[in-house]
Amino acid sequence: MSAAPHTRTEDVVEIVAGIAVPDPYRWLEGDASVPGEVADWQRAQAAYAEETLWSGHDRDAIRALVEHSHEGAWPELPRSGGGLWFRAQGGRLLVADEPYGAGRILLDLRRFDEPGGTAVLSWFAPSPDGAVLAVGVCTDGSEHNRVELVDVATGSLRDDAPPEPLHSSWGGGISWFPDSTGFAFLGLRSPTQDFRQVVYRRELGTRGPSAIEDVPIPDGSREYTRIQFSPDGRWAVAVHRVGTPFPVAVRDLSHPGTGWRPFLPPRPETVVGHIVGDRYVTVTDLDAPRRRLVAIPLDAEDPADPSGWTELVPEGEAVLRSVLPVGDALYLSEFHRTAARVRILDHDGAERGVVPLPGQGALAAPFFPLTGLAAESRDGSFVFAFSTLTTSWGVYRHRPGGALEVLQEPRIAIDATAELREATAADGTAIPYHVVRPRGAAAPAPVLISAYGAAGIPTLPQYQPDLAAVLSAGGTVVQAYLRGGGEFGSAWFRAADRERRGTRDGDLLAVAEDVLATGIAAPGRLALSGGSDGGLMCGNAITARPDLWCAVLPRAPLLDLVGGFRNPYLEFVIRKAWGDPEDPVDVARMIALSPYERVRPAEYPLLYVEAGANDPRCPPWQARKFVARMQAAQRGSAPILLHVYENAGHGSGTGHDVIVAQDAAWLACLLGALGLPDPVAPQR
């Protein structure tokens, strides 16, 4: 077995808010897309990782299991327009008379493939009249996508698509005007790396640049904005902020001469919903950490005055997630102890029934509430995807007063059981976690902990292909619900936000120790994985308690907070979630929570870091620098590995073949660390 590639150091010290921060691997922030030392180092690390983690494994069997697990992956829901249904299927866009009708192929994404890059669908949106289909296309894994317009009658591409790229799909793609004559969208005004987003207005038939929509957002904000239109075309609402949205401005389109006027001022709370008649019906955590449902008059003289709001559903035991107008009803999604429920209400909040869900699991929804505002019901039905920890995604339809229709059965059912348990954090807080075991598995067992706990994003009991593959290979999975996430409302989120960010790391250690103490995990056979901000969690876990883990596997991770100050996108994220990069108190706290700064000589367990070469959120140099420092600090025998994948990003813009390759390598590494045998290829 070869040794890890040599990595040189430099005597670099940066002064940040008056604090000296050594950065010996700063040179690894260089561009690996051009020939040179960084590119050579990155390729050498990938080769070392591949040789090490695949040693003794059956690549074909592991890849076959991963491919099988991905057959149950989260589906793109069909969408309606003009009495037609549009759906994505196998890299193609189809149009039919029913959600999964035979239909015809409208667009094959392969026509957009580029040398070395596979076209990936970022989003799609049919016009209300069904005459034009807008499609977001990404070709390099970066999530940066362009709008393509398809004439539905002919299947030909129109030549009036906007030239401005979208940074990602987090704005929900485009928002069609109700009369189908054009759309609004959040695009980039400058080079992608500068992260300057503005709202554009685009009329069909326009050539050249799109018009900028003058939405009054807070000064200096780089946040995401989505425009919502009422079905009757009278109202437009601009919703601002991706994680904790609020309606920043409103416009009465029945008076063309009037522009946008401020609606709600920026506050830390979430106010996110839809236009229903002349009211904005919204889920909010204002004065209700588990959220309540209220209606705000769009023509109110002072819409920011809560005394003018009508409470439709008060705060209860369940955490309200989202509301969707469906015909003359409101479908209110919520979860209780992480499990999904959907109530059906009239427009005044009176309960009319519940949706009979197929089990204890989760509804598919985007990570961020703002993205979810792209959902709409044009045909008077509620179409949704649902899964559990052991059953893959099925697609269902429900109409007020009707029965549940199965549009697409789940493709995978794992013979496993799920049990909800609790650990106790240092401050006495109960931290729930699910234990998912193959049926009949003995305990203690080899265990993988998977967690996130950040940005108010709820981790829910839903099917995930990579975790399903672990279960199918005989491993036990623990999914932990740490503070910082949104599983139990905004108080749960804010308990590990900004100056309290370290709480999440303590919750993770409490779960790990409980899993060992109660005999769920065998000593020396406990592994950890997490992605993005969950990758930062992994970095802090391995540096704080290397003795707990047999392996730690961060994916597309954030690992160097101080270095992130120099990246426009990460600087935006860090200011939101951690603190002010110019405040010495905040900077000192961030240094203490930055894995790259925490590395010290020690005996570390196996570390395998996966990253994407075109990741716009956690650029690959974050992983390169951390791994270099860990390799230098390793005093044990376990390998410290890195693979930066080409044509890969943060996940959503990455092609299927690359994702399968990433998941297969990750699984091979995990099986070796946990002492599990290679799987038998699944039967077809």
C-alpha positions as CSV (number, residue, x, y, z in Angstrom):
1,M,0.0,0.0,0.0
2,S,1.4,3.4,-1.0
3,A,1.8,6.3,1.4
4,A,-0.2,9.5,1.4
5,P,1.3,12.2,-1.0
6,H,3.7,14.6,0.5
7,T,2.3,18.1,1.2
8,R,4.5,21.1,1.7
9,T,3.7,24.0,4.1
10,E,4.2,27.7,4.0
11,D,4.8,30.2,6.7
12,V,1.5,32.1,6.3
13,V,-0.2,34.0,9.1
14,E,-3.3,36.0,8.5
15,I,-4.5,38.7,11.0
16,V,-8.3,38.4,11.3
17,A,-10.1,41.0,13.6
18,G,-6.7,41.4,15.3
19,I,-6.2,37.7,15.8
20,A,-3.2,35.9,14.3
21,V,-4.4,32.8,12.4
22,P,-1.6,30.5,11.0
23,D,-2.6,29.0,7.6
24,P,0.3,26.7,6.5
25,Y,-1.8,25.1,3.7
26,R,-3.1,28.4,2.1
27,W,-1.5,27.4,-1.2
28,L,-4.0,24.6,-1.5
29,E,-6.7,27.2,-2.1
30,G,-5.3,27.5,-5.6
31,D,-7.3,26.6,-8.7
32,A,-7.1,22.8,-9.4
33,S,-8.8,23.2,-12.7
34,V,-5.6,24.5,-14.3
35,P,-2.4,22.4,-14.6
36,G,0.0,23.0,-11.7
37,E,0.9,21.9,-8.2
38,V,-2.6,22.0,-6.7
39,A,-4.1,19.9,-9.6
40,D,-1.2,17.4,-9.3
41,W,-1.7,17.1,-5.5
42,Q,-5.4,16.7,-5.8
43,R,-5.1,13.9,-8.4
44,A,-2.4,12.1,-6.3
45,Q,-4.7,12.3,-3.3
46,A,-7.6,10.8,-5.3
47,A,-5.4,8.0,-6.5
48,Y,-4.2,7.2,-3.0
49,A,-7.8,7.2,-1.7
50,E,-9.0,4.9,-4.5
51,E,-6.2,2.4,-4.0
52,T,-6.7,2.4,-0.2
53,L,-10.4,2.2,0.2
54,W,-11.1,-0.3,-2.6
55,S,-8.4,-2.7,-1.5
56,G,-10.0,-6.1,-0.9
57,H,-13.5,-5.0,-2.0
58,D,-15.7,-6.2,-4.8
59,R,-16.3,-3.0,-6.7
60,D,-19.0,-4.4,-9.0
61,A,-21.1,-5.8,-6.1
62,I,-20.9,-2.6,-4.1
63,R,-21.7,-0.4,-7.1
64,A,-24.7,-2.7,-8.0
65,L,-26.0,-2.3,-4.4
66,V,-25.7,1.5,-4.7
67,E,-27.4,1.6,-8.1
68,H,-30.2,-0.5,-6.6
69,S,-30.6,1.9,-3.7
70,H,-30.8,4.9,-6.0
71,E,-33.7,3.3,-7.8
72,G,-35.8,4.6,-4.8
73,A,-34.3,8.1,-4.8
74,W,-36.4,11.2,-4.3
75,P,-38.5,11.8,-7.4
76,E,-39.2,15.0,-9.3
77,L,-42.9,15.5,-8.8
78,P,-45.0,15.9,-11.9
79,R,-46.4,19.4,-12.5
80,S,-49.5,20.6,-14.3
81,G,-50.3,23.4,-16.7
82,G,-53.1,24.0,-19.2
83,G,-54.7,20.6,-18.3
84,L,-51.4,18.8,-19.1
85,W,-48.9,17.1,-16.8
86,F,-45.2,17.4,-17.1
87,R,-42.6,15.1,-15.5
88,A,-39.0,14.2,-15.6
89,Q,-38.1,10.5,-16.4
90,G,-34.7,9.1,-17.1
91,G,-33.1,12.3,-18.3
92,R,-36.1,13.3,-20.4
93,L,-39.1,15.7,-19.9
94,L,-42.4,14.2,-20.8
95,V,-45.9,15.7,-21.3
96,A,-49.1,13.7,-20.8
97,D,-52.8,14.0,-19.9
98,E,-52.2,12.4,-16.4
99,P,-49.3,12.7,-13.9
100,Y,-47.8,9.4,-15.1
101,G,-49.6,8.9,-18.4
102,A,-47.9,7.5,-21.5
103,G,-47.5,10.9,-23.1
104,R,-44.7,12.0,-25.4
105,I,-41.1,13.0,-24.9
106,L,-40.8,16.7,-25.0
107,L,-37.1,17.2,-24.3
108,D,-34.0,15.0,-23.9
109,L,-31.5,16.6,-21.6
110,R,-28.7,14.8,-23.5
111,R,-28.9,17.5,-26.1
112,F,-27.2,19.8,-23.6
113,D,-24.3,17.5,-22.7
114,E,-20.9,19.1,-23.0
115,P,-17.5,17.5,-23.4
116,G,-16.8,16.0,-19.9
117,G,-20.1,17.3,-18.5
118,T,-23.5,15.6,-18.3
119,A,-26.6,17.9,-18.4
120,V,-28.6,17.6,-15.1
121,L,-32.1,18.9,-14.5
122,S,-32.1,21.6,-11.8
123,W,-35.9,22.3,-11.9
124,F,-38.7,22.6,-14.4
125,A,-41.9,24.8,-14.5
126,P,-44.7,24.7,-17.1
127,S,-46.5,27.9,-17.9
128,P,-50.0,28.1,-16.5
129,D,-51.5,27.6,-20.0
130,G,-49.2,24.7,-20.6
131,A,-47.8,26.2,-23.9
132,V,-44.2,26.6,-22.7
133,L,-42.0,24.5,-20.4
134,A,-39.1,26.3,-18.6
135,V,-36.2,24.0,-17.6
136,G,-33.1,24.7,-15.5
137,V,-30.0,23.0,-16.9
138,C,-26.7,22.4,-15.2
139,T,-23.7,20.8,-17.0
140,D,-20.8,20.8,-14.5
141,G,-22.2,19.9,-11.1
142,S,-21.8,23.5,-9.9
143,E,-25.6,24.1,-9.5
144,H,-25.2,27.2,-11.7
145,N,-28.0,26.6,-14.2
146,R,-29.4,28.4,-17.2
147,V,-33.0,28.6,-18.3
148,E,-34.1,26.8,-21.5
149,L,-37.6,27.3,-22.9
150,V,-39.4,24.6,-24.8
151,D,-42.4,25.1,-27.1
152,V,-44.8,22.3,-25.9
153,A,-46.7,22.0,-29.2
154,T,-43.6,21.3,-31.2
155,G,-40.9,20.3,-28.7
156,S,-38.5,22.9,-30.2
157,L,-36.3,25.2,-28.1
158,R,-37.3,28.8,-28.1
159,D,-34.7,31.4,-28.8
160,D,-35.9,33.9,-26.2
161,A,-34.6,32.3,-23.0
162,P,-32.9,34.7,-20.6
163,P,-29.1,34.9,-20.8
164,E,-28.6,35.4,-17.0
165,P,-27.6,32.3,-15.1
166,L,-29.2,31.2,-11.8
167,H,-26.8,30.5,-8.9
168,S,-28.8,27.4,-7.9
169,S,-32.3,26.1,-7.6
170,W,-32.7,27.5,-4.1
171,G,-34.9,30.3,-5.5
172,G,-37.2,27.7,-6.8
173,G,-36.5,28.3,-10.5
174,I,-38.8,30.8,-12.3
175,S,-42.2,32.2,-11.3
176,W,-44.6,32.4,-14.3
177,F,-46.9,35.4,-14.7
178,P,-50.5,34.1,-14.3
179,D,-51.3,35.0,-17.9
180,S,-48.2,33.0,-19.2
181,T,-46.7,35.9,-21.0
182,G,-43.4,35.8,-19.1
183,F,-41.9,35.2,-15.7
184,A,-39.7,36.5,-12.8
185,F,-36.6,34.8,-11.6
186,L,-33.6,35.2,-9.4
187,G,-30.4,35.4,-11.5
188,L,-26.8,36.4,-11.2
189,R,-25.9,40.0,-12.2
190,S,-22.1,39.4,-12.2
191,P,-19.6,36.5,-12.5
192,T,-20.8,33.4,-10.6
193,Q,-18.1,33.6,-8.0
194,D,-19.2,37.1,-6.9
195,F,-22.6,35.8,-5.8
196,R,-24.6,38.9,-6.7
197,Q,-28.2,38.0,-7.2
198,V,-31.1,40.2,-8.4
199,V,-34.7,39.6,-9.4
200,Y,-35.3,39.8,-13.2
201,R,-38.5,40.2,-15.2
202,R,-38.6,38.4,-18.5
203,E,-41.4,38.8,-21.2
204,L,-41.7,36.0,-23.7
205,G,-40.4,37.2,-27.1
206,T,-37.7,39.4,-25.5
207,R,-34.2,39.3,-26.9
208,G,-31.1,40.4,-25.0
209,P,-30.8,41.1,-21.2
210,S,-33.7,40.7,-18.9
211,A,-35.2,43.7,-17.0
212,I,-34.3,44.1,-13.4
213,E,-37.3,44.0,-11.0
214,D,-36.9,46.8,-8.4
215,V,-37.8,44.8,-5.3
216,P,-37.1,46.7,-2.1
217,I,-34.9,44.2,-0.3
218,P,-32.8,45.2,2.8
219,D,-29.7,47.2,1.9
220,G,-26.6,45.0,1.2
221,S,-28.5,41.7,1.4
222,R,-27.2,38.9,-0.7
223,E,-30.1,36.6,0.2
224,Y,-32.4,34.8,-2.1
225,T,-35.8,36.2,-3.3
226,R,-38.8,34.6,-4.9
227,I,-41.8,36.3,-6.5
228,Q,-45.2,34.8,-5.9
229,F,-48.3,35.7,-8.0
230,S,-51.9,35.3,-7.2
231,P,-53.8,33.0,-9.6
232,D,-56.1,35.9,-10.6
233,G,-53.1,38.1,-11.5
234,R,-53.9,40.9,-9.0
235,W,-51.2,40.5,-6.4
236,A,-47.5,39.9,-6.4
237,V,-45.5,39.2,-3.2
238,A,-41.7,39.1,-3.0
239,V,-40.4,36.7,-0.3
240,H,-36.9,37.1,0.9
241,R,-34.4,34.8,2.7
242,V,-33.9,31.2,1.9
243,G,-33.9,29.7,5.4
244,T,-36.2,32.0,7.3
245,P,-38.3,33.6,4.6
246,F,-40.5,36.6,5.0
247,P,-42.7,38.6,2.6
248,V,-40.5,41.7,2.1
249,A,-42.7,43.5,-0.4
250,V,-46.1,43.4,-2.1
251,R,-47.5,44.9,-5.4
252,D,-51.1,45.4,-6.5
253,L,-50.9,44.5,-10.2
254,S,-54.5,45.8,-10.8
255,H,-53.0,49.3,-10.7
256,P,-50.1,49.1,-13.2
257,G,-48.8,52.5,-12.2
258,T,-48.0,51.4,-8.6
259,G,-44.8,49.7,-7.8
260,W,-43.6,47.5,-5.0
261,R,-44.3,48.7,-1.5
262,P,-42.7,47.3,1.7
263,F,-44.7,44.6,3.4
264,L,-43.0,43.1,6.5
265,P,-39.7,44.5,7.8
266,P,-36.8,42.0,8.4
267,R,-37.1,40.1,11.6
268,P,-35.5,36.8,12.7
269,E,-38.8,34.9,12.4
270,T,-40.1,33.0,9.5
271,V,-43.3,34.1,7.7
272,V,-43.8,31.9,4.6
273,G,-47.0,31.0,2.8
274,H,-49.1,31.7,-0.3
275,I,-51.5,34.3,-1.6
276,V,-55.1,33.3,-1.0
277,G,-57.6,35.8,-2.2
278,D,-56.6,39.2,-0.8
279,R,-54.6,37.7,2.1
280,Y,-51.2,36.2,2.6
281,V,-51.9,32.9,4.4
282,T,-48.7,31.9,6.1
283,V,-46.9,29.6,8.6
284,T,-44.9,31.7,11.1
285,D,-42.9,31.2,14.3
286,L,-43.5,34.8,15.4
287,D,-44.6,34.3,19.1
288,A,-44.9,30.5,18.4
289,P,-41.7,28.4,18.2
290,R,-43.6,25.4,16.8
291,R,-45.4,27.8,14.4
292,R,-49.0,28.9,13.8
293,L,-51.0,29.6,10.7
294,V,-52.1,33.2,10.2
295,A,-53.6,35.4,7.4
296,I,-52.3,38.9,6.7
297,P,-54.3,41.3,4.6
298,L,-52.3,42.3,1.5
299,D,-53.9,45.7,1.5
300,A,-53.4,46.4,5.2
301,E,-52.2,49.9,6.0
302,D,-49.7,48.4,8.4
303,P,-49.2,44.7,7.5
304,A,-46.4,44.5,10.1
305,D,-48.8,45.0,13.0
306,P,-49.7,41.5,14.2
307,S,-52.9,42.8,15.7
308,G,-54.3,43.0,12.2
309,W,-53.5,39.3,11.5
310,T,-56.1,36.6,11.7
311,E,-54.9,33.4,13.5
312,L,-56.3,30.4,11.6
313,V,-54.4,27.6,13.5
314,P,-52.8,28.3,16.9
315,E,-49.5,26.8,18.0
316,G,-49.8,23.2,19.1
317,E,-47.7,20.1,19.9
318,A,-46.9,19.5,16.2
319,V,-44.4,21.6,14.3
320,L,-46.1,23.3,11.3
321,R,-44.0,23.1,8.1
322,S,-45.9,24.5,5.2
323,V,-49.3,25.4,3.8
324,L,-50.5,25.0,0.2
325,P,-53.8,26.2,-1.3
326,V,-55.6,23.3,-3.1
327,G,-58.9,24.3,-4.7
328,D,-61.0,25.8,-1.9
329,A,-58.9,24.1,0.8
330,L,-55.6,24.6,2.6
331,Y,-53.3,21.6,3.0
332,L,-51.3,22.1,6.2
333,S,-48.1,20.0,6.5
334,E,-46.6,19.3,9.9
335,F,-44.6,16.8,11.8
336,H,-44.8,15.4,15.3
337,R,-41.8,13.6,16.8
338,T,-40.4,13.9,13.3
339,A,-43.3,12.0,11.6
340,A,-45.3,13.8,8.9
341,R,-49.0,14.7,9.1
342,V,-51.2,16.7,6.7
343,R,-54.4,18.4,7.8
344,I,-57.0,19.8,5.4
345,L,-58.6,23.1,6.3
346,D,-61.0,25.6,4.9
347,H,-59.8,29.1,4.2
348,D,-60.8,30.2,7.7
349,G,-58.8,27.5,9.4
350,A,-61.6,25.1,10.2
351,E,-60.5,21.4,9.9
352,R,-62.1,19.4,7.1
353,G,-60.1,16.2,7.4
354,V,-56.6,14.7,7.2
355,V,-54.6,13.1,4.4
356,P,-54.3,9.3,5.1
357,L,-50.5,9.0,4.8
358,P,-49.0,5.5,4.0
359,G,-47.0,5.2,7.3
360,Q,-44.7,7.0,9.8
361,G,-42.4,8.9,7.6
362,A,-41.8,12.1,5.7
363,L,-43.2,14.2,2.8
364,A,-40.6,15.2,0.2
365,A,-39.8,18.9,0.5
366,P,-36.8,21.1,-0.4
367,F,-34.3,21.8,2.2
368,F,-35.3,25.4,2.5
369,P,-38.8,26.9,2.9
370,L,-38.2,29.5,0.2
371,T,-37.5,26.8,-2.5
372,G,-40.7,25.1,-1.4
373,L,-42.8,28.1,-2.5
374,A,-42.4,26.8,-6.1
375,A,-45.1,24.2,-5.2
376,E,-48.6,25.0,-6.4
377,S,-51.8,23.2,-7.2
378,R,-53.3,24.2,-10.6
379,D,-55.7,21.3,-10.9
380,G,-57.3,21.2,-7.4
381,S,-55.2,18.2,-6.2
382,F,-52.4,17.7,-3.7
383,V,-49.6,15.7,-5.3
384,F,-46.8,14.6,-3.0
385,A,-44.0,12.1,-2.5
386,F,-43.7,10.1,0.8
387,S,-41.2,7.7,2.2
388,T,-40.0,6.1,5.5
389,L,-36.6,5.2,6.8
390,T,-37.1,1.7,5.4
391,T,-39.4,2.3,2.3
392,S,-38.4,4.4,-0.7
393,W,-40.4,7.2,-2.2
394,G,-43.9,6.7,-3.6
395,V,-46.0,9.4,-5.3
396,Y,-49.6,10.1,-4.2
397,R,-52.5,12.4,-5.1
398,H,-55.3,13.6,-2.8
399,R,-58.3,15.8,-3.5
400,P,-60.4,17.4,-0.8
401,G,-63.1,14.9,0.2
402,G,-61.5,12.1,-1.9
403,A,-59.5,9.0,-1.2
404,L,-55.7,8.7,-1.5
405,E,-54.5,7.8,-5.0
406,V,-51.3,5.9,-5.5
407,L,-49.6,7.4,-8.6
408,Q,-46.3,5.6,-8.2
409,E,-45.6,2.7,-5.8
410,P,-42.4,2.7,-3.7
411,R,-39.8,0.7,-5.5
412,I,-37.7,-0.5,-2.5
413,A,-38.7,-1.9,0.9
414,I,-35.8,-2.8,3.3
415,D,-36.4,-5.6,5.8
416,A,-35.5,-3.4,8.8
417,T,-37.0,-1.9,11.9
418,A,-36.9,1.7,13.2
419,E,-37.0,2.6,16.8
420,L,-37.1,6.2,18.3
421,R,-34.8,6.6,21.3
422,E,-33.3,9.5,23.3
423,A,-29.9,10.6,24.6
424,T,-29.4,13.2,27.2
425,A,-27.2,16.2,26.4
426,A,-24.9,17.9,28.9
427,D,-27.6,20.5,29.8
428,G,-30.2,17.8,30.3
429,T,-32.0,18.2,27.0
430,A,-33.4,15.0,25.5
431,I,-31.9,14.4,22.0
432,P,-34.0,12.0,19.9
433,Y,-32.5,9.6,17.4
434,H,-33.8,6.7,15.3
435,V,-32.1,3.3,15.4
436,V,-32.7,1.5,12.1
437,R,-31.6,-2.2,12.2
438,P,-31.8,-5.0,9.6
439,R,-34.5,-7.3,10.9
440,G,-32.9,-10.0,13.1
441,A,-29.6,-8.1,13.5
442,A,-27.8,-8.8,16.7
443,A,-26.6,-6.0,19.1
444,P,-24.1,-4.6,19.7
445,A,-23.6,-4.0,16.0
446,P,-21.5,-2.0,13.6
447,V,-23.2,1.4,13.5
448,L,-23.1,4.5,11.3
449,I,-24.4,7.7,12.9
450,S,-25.8,10.2,10.3
451,A,-26.7,13.8,11.4
452,Y,-26.8,17.4,10.3
453,G,-28.3,19.9,12.9
454,A,-27.9,23.2,11.2
455,A,-29.7,26.1,9.4
456,G,-33.1,25.2,10.8
457,I,-33.3,22.3,8.2
458,P,-35.2,19.4,9.6
459,T,-33.7,15.9,9.4
460,L,-36.7,13.6,8.9
461,P,-37.4,9.9,8.9
462,Q,-37.2,9.5,5.1
463,Y,-35.5,7.2,2.6
464,Q,-31.9,8.1,1.7
465,P,-30.1,5.9,-0.9
466,D,-26.7,6.0,0.8
467,L,-28.1,5.0,4.2
468,A,-30.4,2.4,2.6
469,A,-27.3,0.8,1.1
470,V,-25.6,0.6,4.5
471,L,-28.7,-1.2,5.9
472,S,-28.8,-3.5,2.9
473,A,-25.2,-4.4,3.6
474,G,-26.0,-5.4,7.2
475,G,-25.1,-2.2,9.0
476,T,-27.2,-0.4,11.6
477,V,-28.0,3.2,11.0
478,V,-28.5,5.8,13.7
479,Q,-30.2,9.1,12.5
480,A,-29.8,11.8,15.1
481,Y,-32.0,14.9,15.5
482,L,-29.6,17.5,16.8
483,R,-30.2,21.0,17.9
484,G,-29.6,23.5,15.1
485,G,-32.0,21.6,12.9
486,G,-35.7,22.4,12.5
487,E,-37.3,19.1,13.6
488,F,-38.8,20.6,16.8
489,G,-39.4,24.2,15.8
490,S,-37.4,27.4,15.8
491,A,-36.4,27.2,19.4
492,W,-34.6,23.9,18.6
493,F,-32.9,25.6,15.7
494,R,-31.8,28.7,17.6
495,A,-30.5,26.7,20.5
496,A,-27.5,25.9,18.3
497,D,-27.3,28.9,16.1
498,R,-24.6,31.7,16.0
499,E,-23.1,32.0,19.4
500,R,-24.6,28.7,20.4
501,R,-23.2,26.7,17.4
502,G,-21.2,24.4,19.6
503,T,-24.3,23.0,21.2
504,R,-24.8,20.8,18.1
505,D,-21.4,19.2,18.6
506,G,-22.2,18.4,22.2
507,D,-25.5,16.8,21.2
508,L,-23.8,14.5,18.7
509,L,-21.3,13.3,21.3
510,A,-24.2,12.6,23.7
511,V,-25.9,10.4,21.1
512,A,-22.6,8.6,20.3
513,E,-22.0,7.9,23.9
514,D,-25.6,6.7,24.5
515,V,-25.4,4.4,21.5
516,L,-22.3,2.8,22.9
517,A,-23.5,2.7,26.6
518,T,-26.8,1.1,25.7
519,G,-25.1,-1.6,23.6
520,I,-26.5,-0.5,20.2
521,A,-23.0,-0.1,18.8
522,A,-20.1,-2.4,19.3
523,P,-17.0,-0.8,20.8
524,G,-14.6,0.2,18.0
525,R,-17.3,-0.2,15.4
526,L,-19.0,3.3,15.4
527,A,-18.7,5.5,12.4
528,L,-19.9,9.0,11.6
529,S,-21.0,10.7,8.4
530,G,-22.5,14.1,7.5
531,G,-22.6,16.5,4.6
532,S,-22.0,20.2,4.1
533,D,-22.5,21.8,7.5
534,G,-22.8,18.2,8.7
535,G,-19.3,17.8,7.4
536,L,-18.1,20.5,9.7
537,M,-19.8,18.6,12.5
538,C,-17.7,15.5,11.4
539,G,-14.5,17.6,11.5
540,N,-15.2,18.8,15.0
541,A,-16.2,15.3,16.1
542,I,-12.9,13.7,14.9
543,T,-10.7,16.4,16.4
544,A,-12.6,16.5,19.7
545,R,-13.0,12.8,20.4
546,P,-10.9,10.7,18.0
547,D,-11.3,7.8,20.4
548,L,-15.1,7.4,19.8
549,W,-14.9,6.6,16.1
550,C,-13.6,3.9,13.9
551,A,-14.2,6.1,10.9
552,V,-15.4,9.6,10.0
553,L,-16.7,10.4,6.5
554,P,-17.5,14.0,5.8
555,R,-19.1,14.7,2.4
556,A,-19.0,18.0,0.5
557,P,-17.9,19.6,3.8
558,L,-17.3,23.0,5.3
559,L,-14.1,22.7,7.3
560,D,-12.3,26.1,7.4
561,L,-14.4,28.9,8.7
562,V,-11.7,31.5,8.7
563,G,-10.8,30.7,5.1
564,G,-14.5,31.0,4.2
565,F,-14.3,34.7,5.0
566,R,-12.5,35.2,1.7
567,N,-15.2,33.5,-0.4
568,P,-18.3,35.7,-1.2
569,Y,-20.8,32.9,-0.8
570,L,-19.3,31.4,2.4
571,E,-18.9,34.9,3.9
572,F,-22.7,35.4,3.4
573,V,-23.4,32.0,5.0
574,I,-21.0,32.6,7.9
575,R,-22.4,36.0,8.7
576,K,-25.9,34.4,8.9
577,A,-25.0,31.3,10.9
578,W,-21.9,32.0,13.0
579,G,-21.2,35.7,13.5
580,D,-19.4,38.8,12.2
581,P,-16.0,38.1,10.6
582,E,-14.9,41.6,11.7
583,D,-15.8,41.1,15.4
584,P,-12.8,39.6,17.4
585,V,-15.2,37.9,19.9
586,D,-17.1,36.2,17.0
587,V,-13.9,35.3,15.2
588,A,-12.4,33.7,18.3
589,R,-15.5,31.6,18.7
590,M,-15.4,30.6,15.0
591,I,-11.7,29.6,15.3
592,A,-12.7,27.4,18.2
593,L,-15.4,25.7,16.1
594,S,-13.4,25.5,12.8
595,P,-12.1,21.9,12.2
596,Y,-9.1,23.1,10.2
597,E,-8.0,25.2,13.2
598,R,-8.6,22.4,15.7
599,V,-6.2,19.8,14.3
600,R,-3.5,18.7,16.7
601,P,-1.1,15.7,16.6
602,A,-3.1,12.7,17.8
603,E,-4.0,9.1,16.9
604,Y,-7.0,9.6,14.6
605,P,-9.4,7.0,13.2
606,L,-9.8,6.6,9.4
607,L,-10.9,9.8,7.7
608,Y,-12.3,9.8,4.2
609,V,-13.4,13.2,2.8
610,E,-15.4,13.5,-0.4
611,A,-15.7,16.8,-2.2
612,G,-16.8,18.2,-5.6
613,A,-14.4,20.1,-7.9
614,N,-17.2,22.5,-8.9
615,D,-18.9,22.9,-5.5
616,P,-20.1,26.6,-5.2
617,R,-21.0,26.2,-1.5
618,C,-18.2,24.3,0.1
619,P,-15.3,24.7,-2.4
620,P,-12.9,21.8,-2.6
621,W,-10.0,23.7,-1.1
622,Q,-11.9,23.4,2.2
623,A,-11.4,19.7,2.1
624,R,-7.9,19.8,0.7
625,K,-6.6,22.0,3.5
626,F,-8.2,20.0,6.3
627,V,-6.9,16.7,4.9
628,A,-3.4,18.0,4.5
629,R,-3.3,19.2,8.1
630,M,-4.8,15.9,9.3
631,Q,-2.3,13.8,7.4
632,A,0.5,15.8,9.0
633,A,-1.0,15.4,12.5
634,Q,-1.8,11.7,12.2
635,R,0.1,9.7,14.8
636,G,-1.8,6.5,14.3
637,S,-1.9,4.0,11.5
638,A,-5.4,4.7,10.0
639,P,-5.3,6.4,6.6
640,I,-6.4,10.0,6.0
641,L,-8.1,10.1,2.6
642,L,-9.4,12.7,0.2
643,H,-11.2,12.3,-3.2
644,V,-12.3,15.5,-5.0
645,Y,-14.6,14.4,-7.8
646,E,-14.5,16.1,-11.2
647,N,-17.9,17.4,-12.6
648,A,-19.3,17.2,-9.1
649,G,-20.6,20.0,-6.9
650,H,-22.6,20.1,-3.7
651,G,-25.0,17.4,-4.8
652,S,-28.1,18.7,-6.5
653,G,-26.4,19.6,-9.8
654,T,-24.2,16.5,-10.0
655,G,-24.9,13.8,-12.6
656,H,-26.2,10.3,-11.7
657,D,-23.0,8.4,-12.7
658,V,-20.8,10.7,-10.5
659,I,-23.2,10.4,-7.5
660,V,-23.1,6.6,-7.8
661,A,-19.3,6.6,-8.0
662,Q,-19.2,8.8,-4.9
663,D,-21.7,6.7,-2.9
664,A,-19.9,3.4,-3.9
665,A,-16.5,4.6,-2.8
666,W,-18.0,6.0,0.4
667,L,-19.8,2.6,1.1
668,A,-16.6,0.6,0.4
669,C,-14.7,2.7,2.8
670,L,-17.4,2.4,5.5
671,L,-17.8,-1.4,5.1
672,G,-14.1,-1.8,5.5
673,A,-14.0,0.4,8.6
674,L,-17.0,-1.3,10.2
675,G,-15.8,-4.8,9.4
676,L,-18.8,-5.7,7.3
677,P,-18.6,-8.1,4.4
678,D,-19.1,-6.9,0.8
679,P,-22.8,-7.3,-0.2
680,V,-24.2,-9.8,-2.6
681,A,-25.4,-8.0,-5.8
682,P,-29.2,-7.5,-5.4
683,Q,-31.5,-9.7,-7.5
684,R,-33.4,-7.9,-10.3
